[in-house]
Amino acid sequence: MNDERFGVSTTLVVNGRPVTRSAGGHVTLLRWLRDEADVLDPKYGCGEGVCGACTVLVDGEPASACIVLAAQCEGAAITTAAGLLGDDGEPSPLQRAFHEHHAAQCGFCTPGMLMCAQAMLADGTTRSRDEIREELHGNLCRCTGYQHIVDAIEDAQGAGR
Amino acid sequence: MNDEIRTSKLDELRVVHQPLARHDAAEKIAGSTRFAGDLAYAGMLHARLVRSVVPSARLTRRDVSRAAQVPGVVAVLLGEDVPNNEISVDVPGQTIAVGALKARMQILATERVRFHGEPIALVIAEHEDALAEACEAVEVEYEELPVISEPADALAEGAFKIHEGGNLLAEWRIDRGDVDAAFAAADVVIEGAYATQFVDHAYLEPEAGVGWYDDDGVMNLRVATQVVEHYRDVAKILGVPDSKVRVIAPYVGGGFGGKEDMTVEPYLALAVAHTRRPVRMQWTRNESLLARAKRHRNHMTYRTAATNDGTILAQDIEIVSDAGAYAYLSALVLLYSSVHACGPYRLDAARIRATTAYTNNPPTSAFRGFGGMQVVLGYESQMDELAKWLRLDPGEVRKRNALRRGDRLPVGQEIITEVQLAQTIDAVRERAGDKPAPSGPRKAVGRAIASNMQSYGRLVWLNDSAAAWIGFQMDGSLTVRCGVPDIGGGQASSLGQIASEILAVDMDRITVHFGDSALNPLAGTTTATRQLLMSGNATYEAAVMLRDQLLGAVALEIGEPVEAFAMTPAGIAGPAGTTAVTAALQICRRRNVPVEALGTFFGPKGKEVTRDLDGERLFPDFTFGTHLADVEVDLDTGEVKVLRYIAAHDVGRAINPLSVEGQIAGAAVQGIGQALLEEIVMQDGVNLTGGFFQYLIPTAMDVPDIEAIVLESGEGLGPFGARGIGEPPIGPPLAAISSAIADAVGARPTTLPITPERVLECVERGAPSTSPAP
């Protein structure tokens, strides 16, 4: 069909590794990551930037990958949950806190939650539970009722990451 | 003690009852869990459904020729291409007078559509872009038919028939004692009408899966499902033997009942069978909201007769539920509503009339609480009104009427385990302390409690069973195989804990293989709060068998009685020291003793129901609990803020206290969402809530911490005396929140969700509460 599907070459630095793929100019960052680059931890939850399951860091800022075009991100550093793991594959303190506090039940929102939380930790502010909840409002979870997630983030920021 | 209860002593537990981090979370926090939509095969095709854009119509033309020409399209299938295009569900307990005994629906509609979003054609293509273009190119012409939006209209004389057998799908009746005499003798009669709404499960993972033929010609479907046993339904649709279909359930991104009925399975199977290539199907959020079955909206009228001391004499209850366009599990959901209608209270007389009718709304089916939760709004609103009318303490009124072991429900079922309802009431109130003060002059604070009961385990006449296999590896590590789907509640992890407890193997040396209909023993559905009861007990039995095999072999080897030996983390302890497990396994090998065991647990049995419910045990058992809510109402805007939320349940025994707290918190928040926010809005059969911008679930900002209080009576029918906790905590929020608003503003909201508009109506009706909380 339309040849422009394969028309735009985009290079992104995904979890520290440069990846170049050609895809249509209409292809979202989420689809680019999942279908073209086989980066599967960002999830499709709603496709309209509401649920946060596809949250990734674009040059350190959280973004809903389902409403950003891949081509717009040319050259950007993209961080996903897998990018939080240490070189040895060890979970980060934030990820460990999620594990220990039962912050993941079904785990589908978890990769996006982690990226939102990572952005919170990165600015060095120590937040109250209410402030953490406010920051999390763009990431929906249907299993936990949120509080184990808030527990984990509170713990991780207390531990100085 | 009843011999169905397998209780445990806390000081004897080593692994069970520990707040362990779940083994599956390691992958989940790394982002590496492969959910149903994450799998890909080389040469994989993609499939999407063309769905009806109208709620009620005859299909006068379906033309796929243009769609088939779209580059990249491999096939476009219609109902005529489906080997068996009709599936049916049993509608138990009904008579011919009450519509069809079998309710039928098509996989792909050929002549008629009955709801907005009903599947008509299946497009299969090489890539997603071609799918979108081809779906647009499928030509469907509709001759629109009348749309029925309300069950009352559906049941009216001469109503347009949505199905040939008529619009009445099922009805249930319970008659116990002399209701009329009780009302005549009553000091006080409380009356009320309550309405709940259509609710969506709104799990974060939309329906998805990948299908392929394996090297033996078996259809494999790896799908997000709560029920691997749907392989049988798929086989029927394809017209192949059951043994030729395998369903694999990877970790599921949330279920809540929404993945209990089939979703992508039949379509994936058709696409794979037609193309002989791997196929992936992922529903969009819009498809999920439009077309997957919802929670029933119930219309409920209650009358309660009581004496001046608050003793309930009788209830007279009418329930009408909206079954939507197709039957699915509506008859059973309504049965749950009927049996749970009077709540956790003892009464000598009850009359319950329950009806479910077809409409042109989306189908309704299973959803956490399964009909047993909507009625909490009814019975707890009545209880609260009764206390208020008699100026009695709401907790004391509930305790006065609370069920006890040996009491019978209106349906006749005897309660066989200890009921700690009173303890849950005391627990939430003790924790809560004083009611907080309003934060401003135009704010009002309200407090209320709501208690409930919810069954765990399937209806007993369904002859439920579950099997689990446990085998020692020769290095002493352990493999557990059980067909249970893990939908995020820690189902698999719990089985590991149970096996670890009995066989004294560390959790990190146990692997649980789950969710596979071909390679694992079948354990039944992850629904009805049944998996801990069923596969938990099956695992328990397998573990005990295996333990006894090892102990027996070692006892023979050493020449001492078997009673002298016990499994310990260090090995098999006996009179002359400890035998390492690896050595014990070698002994088993030499003595022809198996180092594996298959346990099958059979649920309690009962007689199949008839429409007039009478006298029999319907459920294995029930879980009881009480919630307390503090809310603050803005008297000018109608905005409701949940200040504090406390939830106490007797779970018998907490296998993993963190998982239990997670279930309670998650269910309470889902219930608060239903109380205040959520509604699938229909207008003349058209769904207006097709995205997460329209369908609002609670965010982290909308809810407070849920303070979970876990009571452990030690009495449940699950392993170690556990009761199920997956569903029970979702019911009380409906009543706790609405009663707390009533306490704050002096008038009771009776229709969900309690939007600011509805709150303001209550503010107008009632003067803000100035009396102290009881």
Interface residues (C-beta under 8 A of the other chain):
Chain A: M1 N2 R5 G24 R31 D35 D38 L40 D41 K43 Y44 G45 C46 G47 E48 V50 C51 A53 T80 A81 A82 L85 G89 P91 Q95 R96 F98 H99 E100 H102 A103 A104 Q105 C106 G107 F108 C109 T110 P111 L114 R129 I132 R133 E134 L136 H137 G138 N139 L140 C141 R142 C143 T144 G145 Y146 Q147 H148 I149 V150
Chain B: A21 R22 D24 A25 A26 E27 K28 I29 A30 G31 S32 T33 R34 F35 G37 D38 A40 V70 P71 G72 H127 E128 D129 A130 E133 H201 A202 Y203 L204 E205 P206 Y251 V252 G253 G254 G255 F256 Q282 T284 R285 N286 I487 G488 G489 G490 L658 S659 E661 G662 A665 G666 A667 A668 V669 Q670 G691 F692 F693 I697 T699 A700 M701 V703 D705 I706
